[in-house]
Structure formats: structure tokens, C-alpha cells
Amino acid sequence: MISSVILFNWMDAGMQMTQCGINGLFLINYLIGQQNQSPLCQMSLLVYTPDKTLSGRAKLLSSSPRKDALMFHLNGEFHYRDTSDPHPIAINLLGQQAQPCPHQQNSPYHYIKLNILLNEHWRSGQVELCYRDLRADTWQHQPQLSIHQTHNNNISDLAQLALQVKS
């Protein structure tokens, strides 16, 4: 399999870089959950450094084999905190369920909110995950979850995210 990576250097065009030297647009995938347990959430993001925005999708995994995983479209922004902090990158994401629950007609959509703190290389950190539980009509909070980058940046992920961003 031939793999090629094209890097654009748009510094002359005024592109901003992340603090770890990444500029332009990049794809990153994460797993979110408790240490040493199965992941609670899978997330793929397109990061656009010039205006510090992100968009992507998240899959909230169910602990019950009978329930389907929930898919969310995500949008948000990031900013840099004090560089002496172990997690200088702060990300705020909001998401809405991609489709209503298939087993309920006219069911409301689920919502998700993620507040993420990452290390300077975008590889790991901490997450506060909140989601709207429609059965209880309350927000459920999952504080202090761990997040780490996975290295499965498939071209199909990028293509699907590009279509989502376009629409």
C-alpha cells in the first residue's frame, strides 16, 4: 500500500500554527474513558488552526449490548492556556445526535458536551463529558475521564469528516 502525505507550508499566506508546529488542517482521533477500562467514546476531529475551530464526530459507546451506540456531529473551538500548565490546550465541543433514535418515532435528539484539556502535542489529557439523558430528562456528567490519541487516521475518516463539514 502506497501512503503519501502532502504538507503545505502556508506561512507566507498568514496561516497560524499550533504551539507544537502543526499548521493548516489536520485530522486527529481519540479514545475517551476511564483508565484501564473499555472506552466510553470514540472521537474524530478535523482541526483548523487559522481560526482555532474543530469539527468532527463522536461515537458514545453503550455498556449494554442491546443498545446502539449514539453518533454525534461535533463543533467547537480551542485555545491555548498557560504553557507551564501540563495541559495547555483547551477544547470546548458541543454535539447533536446525527439522527434520532431509530426505535422511537418523533424522539428528541441527544446532545453531548465535551470540555477537553490536552498536552502540548495533542496526544493525551483529561475530559469532562456531559450528555443529555432523554429518559431521565437530565444532564449526566462524567468528570475526569482520560483521553488519548489513536493512530488510525484512515482516509475514510477524513473523507466522511470533510462531507460533514461541507454540509
C-alpha angles and dihedrals in degrees: 000000000000115000124188132180122202116202120195120207105204097162091123089055091057099257113166122226132217114247090259091057102261114138135185119007127344139170122229131178127204142186118213127198148092119313113272094006135100113282119267095202140018117206136187119190138185108212118203108195102191094069097019095240133141135197132176146106139285131202113208105205121217122228089211116078090214095060124078121234114255119237120209135190108224133204130172150116140255136213138180123253128193108321091222088065113098088231106040096163116080120191127187117193133178123192141186125203111266093227134003118263107290094220095055125062114220091004118161122251124259119236132207134195125192127189108189133187114194136185119253093270096052091242108113145358145115133309137197106204122193126180136178111249103208095192093058094029090228139111113254117210126208105185126188100018118160123241127196135174120252121206101226098110094161120185088233089061090052093048093050092047091049090054090049092050091047094055 
